[in-house]
Amino acid sequence: MGLPRKRGSKDSRGVDINKVALACSGGADSTYLAREVLAGRIVAPEVRVWVVDHGHRAGSFVDAQAAVALYKEMGLPAEVLSVISADATENSLRNARYQAFDQAAQAQGVGVVLLAHQADDVAETVLLRILRGTGLRGLAGIPNERQLDSGLWIRRPLLGVRRQKIREALVEAGQRWLEDPTNADVSVAARNRLRHDIMPFLAKISTGDPVLAVLRLAGEAGEWNECLQELLEAAGPWEELPSYLRRQSLAKRLRDLGETVSPTRLADLEGALLRKGYAKPTADVTWKI
């Protein structure tokens, strides 16, 4: 695990790609990530910790300060990033975090932010997406890395590590961490209910570990997404593609523009292009009257 470039290398903004920030909460996963960096098992030559305070519950700033104190005790420079979001939905909070990361990165010359998502987080994300009606692309789970429009890299080096192993390692090392009490409240978020109620039930009725089963699905979906991109790059004229590939090509263009992608929108766009004669009808086109 680590950063694939040499110290001092620059990104497109002239920022040192090896100036790294750890986005930490004080929880077990974040604290494990910090220990792995300190031990050199995750290579991050210049590192600091950002503790995000969303400010959506009473006492959140006090908890963030406690996390900062924890990481300073471990020998890491740490600070609180106050995040303002329109609401407390998962998507809104994530967008607000990324905006805060961008601002802090530009101010401090940071090129990479490491997040502490682990394997169980991937399985939970995939299951939640299935319940919300995801397509094949969403089954791939959480990506190892992505680059924001600003050029800042987001990387997740712990996706192959299980939650229980992380806690066992911390206990064995005598390392304390902080527990967010809201994480155990199933009424707070769908992810909490999935983690504490549904996953244990799935473990009882499954023939194996349900997390590993979902991870296998996510891995295959990720490979399919990679193959799909290769198909699109090697494909002929758009109007001659099968309907599925046409819609996926439209989806990619919409995402590149920062637009919302949905099956209905893709079908509408393809239908409009068909009516204007830019594509040939195929057997799998769904016509809307």
N, C-alpha and C positions, 0 to 999 in steps of 0.2 A: 504494500500500500504506500501511497505517497504522491509526490508531485513529479511529473515526468520531465521537467525541464531543469537545466542547471541554474544555480544561484546567479542572480544578476540578469537573467534573460528578461526581455521586455515583451509586453503584448502590444496590440495595435495602438494603444493610447500612450505608450512609452512608460507604462507602469511595471514595476518589478513583479513578475508573476509569482515569485517565491516569498513575497510579503503576504502572510496568511493570517486570516482571522478565523477563530473558532466561534461559531454561533452556539452558545451554551445556555442552558436553563438552570443548571445546578443539579439536575436529575442524574440518574445513574448512567444513562447513555452518554450524555454530554461529559460527565466526569470521566468516564472510561475513555472517550475520545481524547480528552486533555491528557490523561495519563499515557496513552499510546504515543502522543506527540512528544511529551516530555521524555519518554523512554527511547525515542528515536525510531520506533517501529512504524510510525507515519512521519515521513520526512517533511518538515516545515521549518526552514532555517530561521525566518523572522516571523514570530507569531505573537498574537494578542487575542484576548477573549472579548467578545461582544455578548452581553446578556440583554436580551430583548424584553422590554416591559410594554405589554400591550395596553395596560391601564384599563382593562375591562372588568376588573373586580377590585373590591376593597382590599388594600394591603398588598397589591401586586408590586408596587415600587419597593416596599420593605423587603419582600421576597427577592426581588432582583438585586437589591443591595447585599442581601445575605449570600446570594450566589457569587457576586463579585468578590466578597470577602473570602469565600471558599477557594476561588481560583487564585487569588492573591496569596493565600496560605500555601498553595501548591507551587508558587513561584512564577506565576504568569501575570503579565499586565492585563487588567480587566476593567471594563467600564460598562455602564448601562446605556443602551440605545432605546430611547422612548419612541414608541411607534403609535401613530394615529391612524385608525382605520374607520371607514364609514359604519361598519357594523362588525359583529363578532362571528360572522360566517367564516368557515375554514378558508375559502377562496379569498375573501377580503383581507383577512389577517395575513395570509401568505403574500399577497401583493404588497401590502403595507410593509411587511418585513423586507421584501426585496428592495423596495424603494429606500428604506432606511439603510440597508446594506450598501446600496449604490452611493448614497450620500456620504456615508462614513468611509467607504473605500476610496472615493475621490479625494476626500480630505486627508486621508492617511497614507495614500499610495498603495493600498492593498489590491492585489490582483486576483486572489482566490479566497473564497469563504468555504470552510468545511462544516458540513452539517452532520449530526449524529444519528440520522435515521439508520435503523438496523433491519434484519431480515423479517422479524415479526411485523414491523411497520409496513413492509412491502405487502405481506399477505393481507393485512387489515385493509390497506388501501385498495387492493384489487377486489376484495370482497365488497367493500363499500361501493366501488364503481359498478360492479355487477348489479347490485341492488338499485343503483340509480340509472341503469340502462346503458352502460358503456358499450362501445363497439370494440373491435379487435385491438385497436390502438391503445385503448385504455387498459387492456388486460396486461400490458407489459409492466405495469407497476411504476415504481419510482426509478428514474434514470440515475445512473452512476454520476453523471455530470451534465451540466448544461451551461451555456454561455448566455448571459443576459444581453439585451440590446446595447447596453452601455459598454460591453466587453468584459464585464466582471464574470469570473468563473464561479459556479456553484458546484461543489464536489462532495460526494458522500462515500467515504472510505469504509464504512462499517456495514454495508448492505449484506455482506456474507456472514455476519455474526448474529447469533441468536440472543434474544433478550435475557434468557436465564443464564447463559454463559457469561454475559456481561456482569450481571449481579454477583454471580459466584466468584468471578475474578476480583471484583472490588472487595467483597467480604474477605477473601483470602489475603488480599493486600492490606487489609485494615483501613481501607479508604472510605471515608464517609461521603454521603451525598445527600441532597435535599429532596424530599418528596412533596410534590404539589398535591394538596389534598383534593383538588377538583378532579384529578385524574382518576380517582376511585369512585366518583359520583356518576352513576350511569344516566342520571337525568340531565347532565350538563351537555353531553355530546353523543352523537351516534357511535363514534369510535369507542368511547368508554363502554357503552353497552355491548358493542361487538366484542371488545377485549375481555370484559369480565363475565358476561353472560353467554354470548353465542359461541365464542371460541372454545370454552370449556365443554359446552354441550356437543359441539362438533367433534371434539376429541373423544368423547364417550361413544359416539355412534360411528366414527370412522374406523376403517381397517388399518389406518396408519396415522401418522402425524398430519393433521390437516394443514398446518403451516407449510410443511414440505410439499404437500400436494399442490397447494396454490402457487408456491414458488416455482414448481416445475411448469405449471401452466403459464406463469408470467415469463419464464425464460423462453418458452416456445413462442409466445406472442411477440416477445422482443425480437427473436430471430425472424419471424414472419414480417415484422415491420421493416427490418433491415432489407429483407428480400424484396419487399414491396417498393422501397425506395430505389433499389437497383433496377427493378422492372420499369419503373416510371422513367428513370434516366435513360434506359436503353430502348424505350418504346418509340414507335413511329408517330405519325401525326395524331394529334389529340382526337380529331373527329373520327379516326379509324379505330380507336381503342374500344375494348369491351366497356360496357356501361360502368362496371365496378371501378375499373382503372381510371375512367374519365372522372368519376366522382372523387376518387382519391387524389387525383391531380388538382382538381378544384379545391379540395380540402387543404392541400399543402399551400396553394397560393393564398388562400384566405388566412391561414395561420401566419404565413410570412408577412401579411399585411396587418396582423394583430386583430383580425376579425373573428367573430364567433362562428364556430363550425357546428352544424347539427345535421342529422340525416334529412330532415325536412328542407333545410336551406339548400343542401347539395342537390336534392331531387328537383327543387324549384329552379335552381340555376341550370342544371342539365336540361330540364324541360324547356326552359326559355331558349337555350342555345339550339336545341333540336328544332324548335318552331321557327327559328331564324335561319335554319339550314346549315348551321355550323357543325353538326354531327349527324351521323346516320343512326336511325333507330335500330336497336338490337332487342333480342328476345327478352332480356332481363330488365328492360325499361318499364317502370311503373308510370302509367299515364294518369294524370289528374284531370278530371272533367270539371 
